[in-house]
Amino acid sequence: MRLYGDLIPKGMEMQIIVDGYNLIRRSAFLAELDRQDLEAGREELLRELAPYQAFKRHRITIVFDGREGGVPIEHREKRGGLVVIFSRQGEVADEVIKRLASPGAVVVTSDRELADAVERAGAVAVDSAAFWAKVEDAAYRRLKGISEEDEEEEKQSLGPRKKGPARKLPKALRRKGEVLRRL
């Protein structure tokens, strides 16, 4: 099994699939909006992710449950640079996410059962809270005008890495670490 960094060359976009309601409920701000009005929580999530997508140049698909008040067919729409999918009536978003998951994709969810399923399909599962922290960090860097190139130069200027006994993490953990670094 190759590491994620080997699958997509540096500078290339990642395919990120977001479990929409799961992510909303991991952010205190979005969860509060969601409790007041379901649509307000969804709209704010999209407003937060659109600049992140533009800044990072990742392909982002957000999947929401459409099973309760939904229509008989799956509904897709493009919002800014984001793709939004509502599952068809009677289907949970997890099933759509499992269909979309493929090797090299990143799935954002805190649902352990879904994370295990997408990892079996070759995707990398990232916890919703960890992803949300990356979205907030990118918003801060955008406001401060810090580019990823500036960040790389700063890391290189810190000098060589310490030498010592090699302690490699298992491949699965190294793969997740690489994905988190690139988010």
N, C-alpha and C positions, 0 to 999 in steps of 0.2 A: 504494500500500500504506500503510495507516495504522499508526501505532505501537501497541504493545500497550496503552499507557495510554489510547488512544482507544477501544479495543475494550471494556474493562471499566472502569466508573467507579470512582473511588477508594472504598475501603471495601468493595467487592464481592469475593467470593471468587474465587480462581483455580482452574482445573482442573489439577491436577498429576498426571502419569502417571510412575511411577517404574519404571525397569528394575531390579528388585529385586536380583538377584545382582550386577549391575554396580555398584550402589551399595554393597553389602556389601563387595565386594572393593576399594573405594576408601577404606575406613576401616580403619586398622591394627587397631583393637580388634575390629570386626565380622569382619574377615577372619580374625583368629586364632580367634575362636569358630567361624566357618564351617569352618575347617580341622579343628577338633576334632569338630564335630557340625553338619551342614548345618542341621538344624532349630533348633539353638541360635542360629546366626547369623540366621536368618529371624525368630525370636521376639524377639531383641534389637533388630533393626531396627524391628519393629513397636512395641516398647516405647519406642523413641526417637522414632519419628514420631508416635505418638498425642498426646503433649503438645504437640508442634509444631503439629499439625493443630488442636488445641483452642485454642492461643494465637493462631495466625494466621488461623483460620477458612477455610482453603483446603480444597477437595475433593481428597483424595489417593487415588489408586488405585495399588497396588503390584502389579506383574505378575512372576510367577516362572515359570520353565520347569517344566512338568509332564510333559514328553515321555518321560523315561526310566522313571519308576516311576508315571506318572500314569494317569488313567482315560481312557476313550475320549472323554469330553466335557469341555469347559472347566468348571472349578469356580470359583465365586465365593462369597465369604463376607464378612460385615461384621464388623470387629474394632474395637470402639470407634467412632471416627469415620472409620475407614479402610475402604476396599474392597480386598480381596485377591483376586487372580485367579491361578489356576494354569492354564497352557495345557493343552490336551488332549494326550493321548499322541501323539507323533510331530510335534508342533508346537512351535516355539521361541517364547519370550516376545516376541521382536522382531516376529513376525507379529501377535500380539495388540495390541501397542503401536501398530503401523502402522494397524490397524483403528480403534483408539480415538483416534488423533491427529486433531485437527480445528483449524480456525482459532481462535486464542485459547488453545488448550491449551498447557501447558508440559510437555515431556518431559525427564526427568532421565536422562541416559545419557552415558557416555564412548565409546560405540561410534559411530565416525565414520559408518559406513554407515547405521546406524539414524537418527542425527541428521540426515543429509542427506535421508533418506526422509521423516521427519516434518516437516522444514522445507518440503519440496515440498508437503506436505498443508496448510501454513499454520500449523503449530504452531511453537513456539519450543523449540529444544533447548538445555538447560543442562547443562554438564559436571557429572558426579557429585560431584567433589571440591568444586566451587564451591557446589553445593547443600548438601553435608554441612557445609560451613563455616557456611552460613546456619542450618542446624538447630542446630549447636552454639552459635552466637551467640544464637539465640532462647532456648535453654535457659539461657544465662548471664543474659539480660535477665529471664527469668521468675524466676530465683532472686533477682536484685537488685531485682525489683519495678519494672522500667523498662518503661513502656508505649510503644507507637508514638507516641501523642500527645505524650509527654514528649520523645521523640526529634525530632519535627517542631518543637516549640517551641524546642529547643536549636539546631537548624539555622537557624531564623529569627532567633534572638537573636545570631547571629554577625555580623549586619549584611548590607549589600547585597553582591551578588557583584561581583567585579572586572570593570571594563569593559575592553574591548580588542577586537582583531579577532575576528570570529566565525569559529570553526573547527569546523564541524559534522562530526560523524562520519557515515559512511554510515548510511542508514536501518536496515539490518540490525543494525549494532552498537548504534545508539541503542535499538532495540527490545529487544535482549538486555540492555542496561544497565538499562532500565526494568523488565524482568522480574526481574533480579537484585535491584534495589532493593526491589521489592515482596515478594520471597520472605521 
